[in-house]
Amino acid sequence: MKQIQKIVVFCAILAFCCGNATAQNTDKTDFDTDIDTLSIDNDKAIEVAFRKVNKEDFMGGVSYIDMTELMSKSYSLSSLGYLDVVGGIGNGIWGMGEYLVLVDGFPRDANNVLPTEIEQITVLKGAAAVVLYGSRASKGVIMITTKRGKIGKRTISVRANLGVNTPKAYPKYLGSAEYMSLYNEARENDGLTALYSREDIYNYSSGANPYRYPNVDFYSSDYLKQAYARSEAMAEITGGGNRSRFYTTVGYYNEGSLLNVGNAKDNSTSRLFARGNIDLSLHELISAKVDANATFYDLKTANGDFWNGAATLRPNRVSPLIPISYIEGNDEHSLALLNASNYIIDGKYFLGGTQLDPTNPIAAAYAGGENKFVSRQFQFNAGIDFNLRDVLDGLFFRTKYGIDYASTYNQAYSNTYATYSPVWTNYNGKDVIASLTKYGKDEKTGNQNIDNTSYRSTQFFSGQFDYTKVYNNTHNFYAMLVANGWQRQLSEQYHNMTNINLGLQLSYNFLQKYYADFSAAVPYSAKLPKGNRAGFSPTVTLGWRLTKEPVFQNISALDDLILSVSGGIISQDLDITTSDNEMGYYLYESILQRGGWWSWGDLGGEAATEYNRGNNPNLTFVKRKEVNIGLRGSLLNKLITFDLNWFSNKMDGGITRATSLYPIYFTQVGYPTSSIIPYVNYNIDDRSGVDFSINLNKKAGEFDLTFGVSGLYNTITASRRDETYEFDYQTRVGRALNGLWGLESLGFFKDDTEAAAANQTFGQVKAGDIKYKDQNGDGRIDSNDEVFLGRWDNPLTLGVNFTAKFRNFTLFVMGSGNYGGKGFKNSSYYWVRSNNKYSEVVRNRWTEETKNTATYPRLTTTNGDNNFRNSDFWLYKTDAFRLSQVQLTYDVPENVFRDKFVKGLSIYFGGYNLLTISKERKHLEMNVGSAPQTRFYNLGLKATF
């Protein structure tokens, strides 16, 4: 790790020195440094696959985000925090889920880049836009381009942020007395006697002695802070001359936590990072880039799972901290036990426990030790470009190589500790502890444990020839031949993740009026059998700038209007995987296993030989078959700008073991099960939709206003499946791919007679249990009565943003919405069964007195299989609009700093995750078993020198 630090520091120093040396003579031109951008205006260029294109020339299926502009309006907390300003994002890109993230062209994690480091983000959506990156990019690409140095004097920019997180909501659980009363009711419903006496319940409700009769509220100020801080500071240095340009950034942030108990008070997250990007002009025909980045991430926590305990430990079970003063003065044995303890809290409390609960999260926070999650990432890449104009004018050769290392591990000091269960008595009306029972023992080994170690390394290489030629300022040609590949090695995984691809692109445009592009790739996959490992992915794009036609030139309202149509087929292996074979290798091979079962001894105890699956030498790529139409332009002198895309794609050839295609004797039913049915390309998924981005830009006096709406509406259906459902209403074909399935509820059984007459097969039912509809009329309620209830993802996603500038003030507002999705309320907060902790939802339970108004089933101490299963009873709509960011910025006028060391100063105040507008706001803002969602308020300053 020290070597990594030295390399990063060296790169930063090198960049700084290069800029310092060259910034002083930037007027001297040794040779042309713009050798890699022929006919490209860098200020108006967009990064796409292996090249840049001018903003007016990119085709549909591509969106971009100018991060530098957005960061001048509002500070973002994450690298992908502004994706809502472009269309097409929803359950991935165009609803396809798993997309590829590239940072400066290399496959990397988006969370390892900070927003301040980013110049531009490009979202590649269409098949033609992603094809050159191969199979792993087949479901879309998000390209992150970091900042680079520019010719000019050295500039230093410093940013500091200080903010607080405040919790949005906590789960609401019942106190001890109410829980005990309702638990008695649950036992009565199950025909059992009460567990808690009236006297017990009274004592727990009185609060007279919370140590003998505990009423633990994990979400109270006893254990939680009202807010916690986040601080951050970073510096950016950039500059350079004709021979070298550099960009360097370094920064650190630290964030606390809500916990205010024991060692958990010191819980924190920290991140130290450094990045250096260097551009070198080695010769008038040769340029190079060298980049390095290092990230040191630490998460320090006290041992124990506080938030899980908060959701599970019942309030009456244990008193975590008990005053020593309650022990009788003559109880020498108990006092001796405590004198030997390593954990007397604040000199006056000992750790409480019981035989059933010998530990608890609060005791663990004091005595369980500490854990630190450590993550270290180092990234290095280099590239070199050769201008081959001496061979052919306009020809270049470019090559890049990158290598990344990432390691994570936990280092912990794990202690065991004793808790003590008191035996209480009462003398003259005063509660005292007569004796203690000890559970466990105190033990500090002092040894540091290193575990959960994981390692990841990635190597990337690409080489390309590209050719640019313009004839008579009319005909524009571009051609590229590229080979690229990357391989990722993960610890504890035998087979590396690999992406190998050969690509070709041929582009032409006539006077930026008519466009044609052919892009194709030959991906290679080791997941497939020999003979099928090379695929072919052709795409074609045609574009037409309508505003250059005479008929449109007379329409003054039209500034620019370009129509594009593209289509293609991408061969991909991302979907060649199974739930029990995550990587998806060797699925084409048969598996013959010996030892699945053994015979009885009188038959020799021989092991059986059985098939797990058959072979398929014809297994091949899954095909993304797509057509999309794009319309982009501006109206009324750029008062309105828009980008619209309609798409229709088909994922053809999904992997499955299609039992319906083979005779029944291919599968051995009963014990032992065996099958020679192979994996085949069979399933088909259909997606279609529209993504859009519309912006209004208006200046009114000293006001500069911008309003943008973006989004995606899509449908996703399973158009072919291997299925043998008996009833048509259960077919998955024609249904939403991300479907929710369950029973249709008909209210509660009104009495035991009605419940007894029902043939519901999910355990015994009584009055107050949920009644379900018999969909097939067979007089029996079972899994055959499950129906389609909706889709969990959202057909419609929206993003809105608003900017208002007045003099030196800038107000930025951003929000997002999602509509049409559904979900199940099926966490332990809602499914209160057996000995679960009781939440406030049970107050609306069914009883004889509330049978006409109840909204929750009867209470039970059983597992409640009949009630607690997916059905429309637990269904809710996920429709919501979220106000994700608001920031007000003041830029100090430039004339204040005339001839001063400081060149610019901005002060800003912002809020994040501020508001959720939804009928289900309470549910959507509540986390169960994990840290709560928070609102974040930030005060920041940016200064330029």
N, C-alpha and C positions, 0 to 999 in steps of 0.2 A: 504494500500500500504506500510506503514511503517513496518507492520509485514512481508511482503514479503521480503523487503530489509534486515530485521534482519535475516530471515531464510537463505537467500543467503550468507550473510556475515558470518553467523555461519558455514555454510557448507564449505566455503572457508577457514576459520580459522581452522576448524577441520581437513581438508585435509592437510593444511600446517603443523599443529602440528604433525599429525600422521607421515607425511613424515620426519619431522625434528627429531622425536624421533627414528624412525626406520632406517633412512638412515645411522646413525652412527654405527649400528651393523649389517649391511647386511650380514656379513659372518656367523652369528649365525643362524642355521636352527632349528626352534622349531618343525616344522612338514612340511610335503609335502603340498605345496600350489597349485600344478598343478592338483588338483583333478577334474577339470571340462573339461580337454582337453585330455582325454585318446586317444592315437594314432593320435592326431592332433598336427602338428607343427605350433605353433602360428605365426611364421615368414613366413609360407607358407600357411596360411589359408585364406579362403574366407567366409565371412558371407553370409549365405543363410537363408531360412526360419527356425527360431528357433534353428539354429545350425551353426557350422563351419565345413567346409570340406577342405581337402588339395587341393591346387591349381591343382595338377595333377589328381584329382578325380572328379571334378565337370563335369556335363553333359551339353549338348547343351541347348540353350535358356537362358544362364546366361553369363553376362559380368561383369567385375569389373574394378575399377579405383583405382590405388594406389595414393591417394591424397598426402601422405607424399613425395613420389618421385617427383610428378609433382610440388608441391609447392616449392621444392628445385630448380626447374628450372625456375619457373615463378609464380609470385603472381597473384592470381585470385580475381576478384571483386565480384564474386557470388559463392554460394555453388555448383551450378550445371553448372558452367562455363566450365567444362572440359568434358561434355557429348559427345562432338563431337569426342573424341578419341576412342569411342566404337561404334560398329554398332548397328543398330536397332532403332535409334531415328529419328522420322519423324512424325509430327502430333501426338505426344504422343509416345508410344512404339508400333512398328509394325503397325502404322497407326490407332491405336484404340482410340486415344484421351486421355481420362481421366484416369490417372494412380494414384496410391496411393503412397504417400511419407511417409516413416517410418524413424524416427530418433531414433537410438538405440532400434529399435523394436516397437516404439510407433508412432501412427499417428500424425504427426506434420507438420508444414510449413517448407519448405526448406529454405525460406528466413530468418528464425529465427536462422540459423546456419551459422557461418562464415567459409570460406574455411580453415582458420588456425586451426580450432577446429576439423577438420575431418581427420580421419585415412584412411577410405576406403569408396567407394561408390560401391554398387552392384546393377546391373540392372537385375531384374528378368523379363524375357520376355515370356518364354514358359508356357503353361498351367500347366505342372508338377512342374515348379519352383514356381508358385504363389498359387497353390491350397490350401495350408495349411493356408493361410491368409483369406480365405473366399470370400464372394461375392464382397466386396469393393475393393478387389485386383484383380478382374477378368480381368482387362485390363492392367495389368502390375504393377510392384512395383519398386520404386527406394529406396533402403535402404542406409541410411547415418549412418555410424558408427563413433562416436566421439572418440577422443583420450582418452587413459586411462594411469594410472601411471604404471611404471615399476620399478623393483627392482634396486636400485642404489642410488648414492648420489643425493641430491637435485640439479636440473638443472633449471636455469632461462633463458628464452628466451624472448628477447624484440624486437619488430618490430615497425618501424615507417615509414609512407608513407606520402608524400606530392606531390600533383599533381594538374593539371589544366585541366579543360574541355573547349574545344573550339567548337563552333557550326559548323556543317557540311554545312548546307544550310538553307536559309530562303525562304519562298514563295515570289514571285515577283509580287507585285500589281502595278497597274497603278497609276500615280500621278493625281492630281486634274484636270488639264487642259485636259489631254488625256481621263480621265474617263468621264468628262462632254461632250466632243466632241462625244465620242462613245455612251454615253447614249442618246444624241440627235439623233444619227443615229438609235438606237434601237427604239426610239419613232417614228421616220419617217417610219421605217419598219412596225410598227404597225398602221400606218395611223394617228399618233398623231403629234401635233405641237412640236417644239423644246422647251425644258425647260430652257436651258441656252443660253444667248445671246453671240454674238461674243465678245462683250466688257467684259462680265463676264469671258469668257474663257481666254481672253488676260490677264486680271488682275490676275487670278489665276496662269497663266503660268509665269508671269514676276517675281514673288517672291519679289516684291518691298515691300509689307506689308504682311508677312505671318500670321499676327494676324487677319487682316480683310479678307484676301483671303487665308485661311489655305490650306496647302498641307502636311498633317500629314503622316509621315512614321514611323510606329510603330517599324520597324526593323532598325532604324538608331541609331547612337551613342548617340542621345539625350535621348534615353530610355534604351539602352542595353549596357552591358559591352562587351568587346572583349573576355573575358574568366572569369571563376570563379574557385575558389580553392576547393580542397577536402583534408582534413588532417585526419590522423588516427594514433592511437598509441594503442598498446596492449602488454600484458605480459602473458607468459605462465610459470607456475611453475609445475614441475613434479618430482617424486621420490618416495621413500618408501623402505620398507623392506619386510620380509617374512610375517609379520602379516598384514600390510596395505600398499597400494600403492595409490597415489593420482595424479590427474591432475586438475589443476586450471588455468583458464584464465580470464582475465578481460581486457576491452578495451573500446575505445570511438572513434567515428569519427564524423566529422562535414563537411557539404557540403553547399556551397552557391548557388546562382542562377545567371542567366544572367541579371535579371532586375536591372536597375540602376535609378529608379524613385521613389520618395516619400518613404513611409515606406517599399516598396518592395525591397529597397536596402539591407534590413536586412533579407530578406527571407533566411531560412536555414533549413537543415535537419540534425538531430543529432541522434545518437544511442549510448547508454551506455549499456553494457552487462557484465554479469558475469556468469561463469559456474564452477561447482565443481563436479568432478567424483571421487568417493572413492571406492576402492576394499578392502574388509576385509576378512582375513582368521580367522574365529572365532574358528575353531576346525579343526583337521585333516580331518574331514568328512563334515564340514560345511563352506561355503564361502558366502559372501554377497556383494552386490553393492548398493551404495546410490548415487544418482545424483540429482543435482539441477541446474536450469538455470533461469536467470531473464533478461529481455530485456526492456529497457526504450527508446521508440522511440518517437521523437517529430518532427513535420513538422510545421514550423512557416511561415505564409504568410500574406501579406497585403490583405485586402478584395478587391474583384473585380476580374474578370476573364480577366486578361490582354491578354492572348494568344487568347482567343475566340474573344475578341474585336478587336485584330489585324487582324483577318480573316474576320470580318464583318463590322466594322465601316468604311464608305467611307471617303476618305482623305479630302474631301471638306466640311464635315458636321459641324465640330466644331473645334475651336482653344482651346486646353485644358488649356493653360496658357497664360494670356494676361497681358502685363505690365500696371500697374496703371498709368504710365506716359502719356499714350494716352488719359486719361480723361481730358476734358476741366477744366481749373483751377476754373472757376466759376460754375461748376456743383456740387453744394453743396449736392444735393440729392444723386447723385451717390457716392460721396465720403463718405457720411454718411452711406450709405448701406455697403460700404466696411469696414469702421471703426468698424462696428458692427460684421464683419465676424470673425469667429474663424480661418479661413484658408487663410491667406495672405502668399504666398509662398516666402521665402527668403526676405520678407519685401518689395517685389516689383511686385509680380504677383498675380492676382486673378484667380479663377477657371472659365473657360468659359463653356457655355452651351447654348442650344437652347430649344425651346418649344418641338421640336421633339426628341431632345437628351439632356434631362436635366442632365444626368449623362454620364460619360465615364470612361473607365478603368484607364486613367491617373489621373483624378481627384479622383477616388476611391483609387488609390494608395497613394495619399496624405492625404485624409480626410475620407476615408471610414472605418477606424479602422483596427484591426488586428485579425487574426484567428490562432489558434494553434490546429492542429490535434494531439491527444495524443493516443498512443498505449502502453499498458503495458501487458507483458506476463510473466507468472511464470509457470515453469514446474518442477515437482518433480516425481522421480520414484525410486523404490527400488526393489531389487530382492534377492532371497536367494536360494542357491543350496545345496541339501543334497546328499551325497554319501551313497547309500544304499547297500554298498558291504557286510555288515553283513547279509543282506537278500539275495542278489544275486550279485555276483561280476560283475561289469559293469553296474549296475542299478543306475540311478539318478532320483531324483525328483527336479524340478526347478519351481519356481513361480516368477512372476513379477507383480507389480502393479504400475500404474502411474496416476497422476492427473495433468491436465493443466488448467490454467485460463488465459483468454485473455479478455481485455476490451479496447474499443476505444471510444473516444468522441471528440467533438470539443468544445473548450473554446474560446470565442470570445468577443471582445469589438466592437460592431457594432454602428457606428455613422451615422447619417444623415447629409447631408451637402448641402449648397446652391451653385448653379452656377449662372452665370450672363451672359445674352445675351446683347451685346453692340449694340447700334444704331450708326452706323458710319456716319460721314460727312467729308467734305473736305473744309478747310479754306486756301485759298492762296496756294493751291497745297500740303497742308499737311493734312494727315488723322488724325482725332481726334474722340474721342468717345463723342457723344452728350448726351447720356443717357444710363442707364442700366435697364434691366428687370430682376428681381430676380425669380429664380425657386427653390422651396424647401426651407428648413431652416436648420440652423446649430443646431445640438443637440448632446451633449455628455452626456449620462446618467450616465456614470461611472459604469454601471452594467455589470458584466461578465455573458455572456449567455453560458449555457452548453446545447448542443443539439447533435443530431445524435449519441446518446449513443447506443452502442451495446455490447453484452456480449457473451462469448463463454466459455463453460467448457467441458472438455473431460476426461473421465475415461477409463482406460484400465486395463485388467486383463488377465493373462494367467497362466496356470499350465500344466506341462507336466511330464510324465515319459519317460525316454529314456534309451536304453540299448545298450551297445557296447560290442562285443565279438569277439576275434580273436582266431581261432583254428589252431594250428600247423603253425602259420605264413603264412597261406594259405587262409583260409576262413574267410572273414570279414563280420560280421553281424551288422546291426544297426536297431533298432526299436524305434518308438516314438509314443506316444499317447498324444495328446495335445488338450486342450480346451482353446479357447481365445475369447475375446469379447471386444468391446469398444462401448461407447455411447457418442454422442456429443449433447450438449444442446445449442441451439442458441436462442438469444433473439428474441422475436416477432414471433417465430415459435412454434406452438402447439406441434407438434410431434418431438421427438428427433431422430437424425440420429443414427442408431444402426447397428452393425455388430457382429453377434454371430456365432461361428463356432466350430465344433468338428473335429479334424483331426487325421489321422493315416498314418504313414510312415513305410514301411518295405524295407530295402535295403540290398543288398548282392553284394560283389565283390570277385572274385577268383584271387588272386595274382595280383590285380590291372590290370587284363587282361580282364575279363568278368564282366559286371555290370548288375544288375537288380534292379529296384526300383518300388515299388507300393506305390503311395501316393493318399489319398482320403480324402474328407471332407464332412461333413454334415452341410451345412449352414442353417440358420433359418432367415426368413424374415417376418416381421409384415406387409409388403405391400400386402401379399397374403391372400386369404381366409383360414379360418380354414380347416385343412385337407391337405392343399397344402403348408404350411409354412416351412416345412422341405424338403430340397433337397438332392441330392447326386451328388458328383463330383469325379469320379474315374479317375486316370491317371496312365499310365505305361511308364517306360523308360528302354531301353536296351542300353548297351554300350559295345564297343569292342575296346581294345587297339591293333591295328593291328601290331604295331612294336614289340610286344612280340611273334608274330607268326614267325616260322622259315623262311618262305618265304620272310618276310619283314626284318628280322634281317640281311640278307645279302646285303641289300641296304644301303650303307654307308651314302648316302645323307639324309636318314630319321633319325631324332633324336627321334621324338615322333609323333604318329598319332593315334587319338582316334575318333571313329565313334559312334554316338549316334542316336537313334530313339526314339521318344516319341509321345504319343497321349493321348487324354483325353477329357472329357466333364466337363465343369465347369458350375454349376448353379449359375446365378447371377441375382441380382435385380437392378443393377445400371441403366439399361435401362427401368425399370418400372417407367416411368414418362411421363408427358405431358407438353406442353408449359403453360397451365393454372393451372397445379397442380404440382408444382416444385418437391415436395417431393415424389409424386407418391403413396400416401396412399389412401386406400379405393376405388381404381379404379374398384374393383370387385363388388361394391355395386351400386344399381340403385339410381337415384336421381329423386324424385318426388317433384316438386316445385309448391307452390301455390302463386299467385301474379305476375306472369309473365306479365299479361295484365288484364285489367278490361273492363267490358261491359259498354255500355251507360247507363245513368241514368234511361231511360225508361224500361231497363231490370233489374233494381235493383242494378246496379253498382257492380255486383258480380265479384270477382277475379277468373281467370281461374286456373285450375290445369293442369300442363303439365309435361311431362317427359323430363329430360335433357339427361338421358342415362339409359340403361337397366343393369341388373346385370349379372355377369358371375362367378358362383361358381367354375368354372374349370380353372380360370386364374392361371398361374404357372410361374416358373422361365424362364428367357431367357437363352438359352444354348450356351456357347462357345464350339464348337466342333472343335478339332484341331489335326493336325499331323505336326511334324517338324523333320527335319533331320539335325544333326550337324556334322561338321568335324573340328577338332582342332588339331594343331600340330606345329612342328618346323622342319626346314631343315638346313642342312649344318652347324652343330654345332651352332644352334640358330641364324644363319645369317638371316633366315626368320622365323617369327612366324605368324600364321594365325588362324583365328576363323571364320568359315562360317556356316550359318544357313539358311536352306530353310524351309518355313512354309506355311501352308494352314489352315485357320480357317474360320469357319462359325458361325455367330451370328444368331441363329435360335430362332424364337418366339418373335420378336419385337412387342411391344404393339401398337395397332391401333384400330380404329373403322372401321371395314371393311364393308363399305356400299355395296360393290359389292357382298357380301356373303348373303345378306338378301333381302327379297322382298321390293319393293319400298314403300309399304304401312307401313313399319316400321318407316318411316320418314314422318313427316308432313311438306310439303313445303309451301312456302308463309308465311303469318303472322297469328298467331305466329308460329315460327318454333318449332318443337318438334320431339324427336326421342327416340325410345326404343332400338336402336342398342347398344350393350355393347362393352367394350374393350376386345379384344381377342389377343392371341399369334399368329401372322400371318407373319410379315415381316421377311425377311432373307437377311443378308448382307454377302458377300463373300470377304475374304482378302487372298492374297497370295503374297509371295515375298521372297527376299533373303537379309539377312544382312551380312555384312562382316567387318573384321578388319584384316589388313595385315601390318606387321612391318618389316622393314629391319634394322639390327643392324650390324655395321661394325666398327672395330678399324683399323686405319691406322696410324702407328707411334704414335704421341702424340694426334692424333685426335680420338675422339669417336663420331660416327655419328649414328643417329637414324632417320628413316623416316617412318611415318605411314599414312595409308589411311584407312578410315572406312566409312561405309555408309549403306544405305538402299534403295532398289528398291522394290516397292510394287504396286499392283493393288487392288482397292477397288470398288466393284460393288454391286448394289442392285439387288439381284437375284430373290426376290419376293416382290411385293408391291400390296396393294389394290388400284387399279386405274381404272378409267373409261374414259381414254382419247379416243377421237374419232379417232385421227390420230396416226399412228404407230410411226412417228418421235418424238412424245412427250412422249412416254413411258419412265419411269424411270428404268424399268427392263433392266438389262444388261449395264446400264450406270454407270459412276463413282458416287460413293455415295456422294461425295462432289462436285456436279456438279454446273456449272454456266449455266443459261438458259437466253435466250434473243432473240431479233430479228436479222435477217441478213440484214445488210444495203447494199444499192446499190448506194451510193453516195448522191449528193444533187439534189433536183429538179432544173432544169435549168431555168424554168420560171413559172409564175403563172398559165399559161394554163395547163402545165403538172401537177402541184400540184393540181389544181381544178379537174382534171380528175381522180386523185388517190382517192381511198376510204379508207383513213387512219383514223382510228376512235379515234385518241388521241388528238382531238382538231383541230382547223383550221390550215392548212398548206399553206405555200407560197414558192416562189422561195427561195432557200438557206436552206430550211429545209431538214432533212434527209429522204431519200426514203428507204422503206423496201420491202423485197421480200415477195410475196404472196405464202406461202409454200403449201397451200392446194388448190390453184386455184379457190377460191370462189369469187374472185374479191373484197375482203375485208381484210384489214390489222387490225388484233386485236390480242388478247392474244393467239389465236389458231395458230398463225404463229410463236410462240416462239420455238426455237430449242436449242439443246445441243451445248454449245460453248466451253466446256473444264471443267477442275476441278481446284478448287482454291488451293488445297493442292498440294504438289510436289511429283510426283512419285519417283524421285531420289533425295536423300539428301547425301551429302558427307562431310567428315571431313578430314583434313590433318594436320599433325604436323611434325615438324622437330626440332631435337636437335643436336647441334654441340658443343662438349666440347674440349677445347684446354688448357692444363695446368689448370690454375685457372679461365678460362673464360668459360661461358656457354651461348650459344645463343639458344633461344627457339622461334619458330614461329608456330602459329596455325591459321587455316582458315577453313571456312565452305562454302559449296555451296548447292544450291537447284535448281532443273531443272524440267521442264515439267508443272509447274503450271501457272495459269493465274489469272488475276484480272480485275476489272472494275475501271477506273478512274472516280469515281462518287461523289467525294467530292465537296464542294462548290467552290473550286478552279477551277474545270473543268466545273461543271454544273452552269454556270453563267446565272441566270434567274432573272426575276422580278427586284427587287431593290438590288440584290446582289452586293457586291464589285467586281470590275473587276480585274482579274489577267492577266498576260501577254499572256495567251493562246488565248485571244480574238483578238489579233493582226492579227492572221491568219484567221479571220472570212470571211465568204462568202459575197461578194458584187458583183454588176454587173461588176466591173472592175477586180475582182479577182476570178471570177467564175471558171476559169480553173486551178487555183492553190490553192484555199482555202482548209484549213484542219480543219476548225471549222465552225459550222452552222451560219446562220445569227443571229444577235443580236435581242433580243426581251425583252420587259418589261413585258410580260406575264409569266405564270409559265412554259411555254415551254414544256408541257407534251409530245409532239411528239418527240422532240429531246432528252430530258433529261430522258431517261429510258434505262434500260439495253439492250445493243445490242453490236454486235461485233465492232461497231464504237468506243466504249470506251474501248475495250478489249486491254490488254497488257500482255506480257509474264513476269513472275516474275523471270525468270532465272537470277541468280546472284552468284558471288563468293565474299566472304567477308574475308578480312584479319582482323581477330578478335583480334590477340594479337602478339606482338613482345617484347621480353625482353632480355637484355644483363646483365649477372650477373658476378660479380667478387668476388671470395671467397679468402679472405686474407689467405696466407699459414699458416698452423697450427703451424709451428715452430716459427712464430713470437710471438705467445702467450705462449710459453713454460714457465711453472711455473708462469704464470700471472693470474690475476683475470679473465680476459676475455679469454674464451676458443675458440671462433669462431666469425668471422665477415664477413658478406656478404653485398655488395652494388650492387644495381641493378637499371636499368632504363628501363622502358617499355612504350609501347603505346598500346592502346586498340581501337577497332572499327575504324581502320585507313583507310580502303580502301574498296570500293565497285566496282567490275568490272561487269558491266551490261550495256546493251543498254538502260535500263531504270534507270540508276544510279540516274539521277536528281530527278525522281519521287520517287524512293525508299528511298532516303536520305532526303526527304522533309516531314516535319510534318505540317499539317494545323489545326489550332485551338488548338494547344498544344505546349509545349516547344520543341525546336528543338532537333534533335539528335546531339550528341557531340562525338568528339574524346577526349580521355583522355590520358594525358602524366603523368607518375608517376616516382618519384624518391624515392627509398626505402632503408632502412637499417635494417639488422637483426643482433643482437648480442646475443651470448650465454655466460652465466656466470656459 
